[in-house]
Amino acid sequence: MSRPYCTSRPRIDGRGRTARADADAHVRELITAVLFTNPGERVNLPEFGCGLRQIVFAPNGDTLATALQPLVASALDRWLSDWIIVNDVSVTAADSTVTVTLAFTRRDTQEPQQITLVR
């Protein structure tokens, strides 16, 4: 299985060298890459991604939130199982906002973390 690459922009650190993301930031960037990449968007890995970005055009409501939970969990399990353990995915839809809260554990440190994405 191919690992996703980090999606952050290259930065220059205080020494004038290419800056590296810390491990927590790197894992969060990997999660964001999986969730917001549409399947078919990557030519050499057409199954990669979750397609969460497409929900902007879907009718918002409880049905959407219920459908997104297994979609998000399965995409993260498939593509980032070497990096994280998904503990819980919570999706809420209110008005024109969808909030995805992901509780996960990093495999390398066994440290539980949480990330919230709002669109």
N, C-alpha and C positions, 0 to 999 in steps of 0.2 A: 504494500500500500504506500502510495506517495504521501509525503507530509506536506501540508500547506505551508506556504512561505509567509513571512511577516509582511504585513501590508503598510507599515508606517513609512513615512517619507524619510529618505536619508537626511541625517542631521550632522552638524559639525559640533564637536565638543569644545571645551575651553582650550584644549591644546592644539586645535586646528585639525584634528583627526576625525574620522567617521565615528559618530557616537553610536553606542549600542544601547538597546533597550534593556532594562533590568528584567529579571526572570518573570516577575509578576506582570509587568507591562507586555512582555512578549506573549505570555499565555492569553492575556486579554485580547491582544491583537489577533491571535490565532482564532479565538472564539468569534470575534467580530468578522473575520474573513470567512469563516464557515457559514455564519448566519446570514450575512448580507450578499454572498455570492449566489447568483441564480444558477441552477443546474443548466448545463449547456454553455455557460459563459466561458469556461476554460476549454480551449480546443483539445489539449492533450489529456484532459481529465474531465470529460463532459458530465460525469455523474456528481462531481464535487459541488457542495453547497447545499443550502437549505432554502434559499429563495425568500427569505423574510422580507426583503425589500419590495417584493411584489404585492405585499398586503396593503400597501398604500392605496391601491386601486380596488381592494375588496370591500364589500359592505361590512362595516364594523359592528360587532356585537358579541354576545356570549357564545354563539356558534363558532365564530372565528377564533375566539380565545380557546375554546375547547379543542378545536382542530389543530391549533398551533402547538399545543403542549407536546404531543407525541412526535410531531414533525421536528421540532427543535431538539428534543431529547435524542431521537434516533440519528439525526445528522451529526450531533456532537459525539455520540457514542461511536459512530462509524468512522469519522475523520480524526477525532482527537483522543481516542481511547488510550493512546500511548502517553498522553499528556495529562488528562484529567479524568476524574470519576464524576459523573453527573449525579448529584444527590437529589435535586428537586428543580423542576421547571414550573414557574407560576406565570400565567399570562392573564392580564386583565385588559378589558376593552371598555373604555368610557369616553363618551362623546366622540371626538375625532382622534383619540390617542390610544395607542396600544403599548402596554408596558410589559416587557418580558424580564422576569427576575430569575436568574440562574444561580443556584447554590451548587458549588462543585468543590472537589478536593483535588489539589495538585498531587499527582502521583509521586513526584520526586521528593516533596517535603512532607506529604500527608497533611498539609495545612488546608483547612476549609476556608473557602472564599465565596464571595457573592458579587455578582455583576448585575446591574439593572440597565436595560436599554429601553429608551422611550422613543416612539415614532408616532 
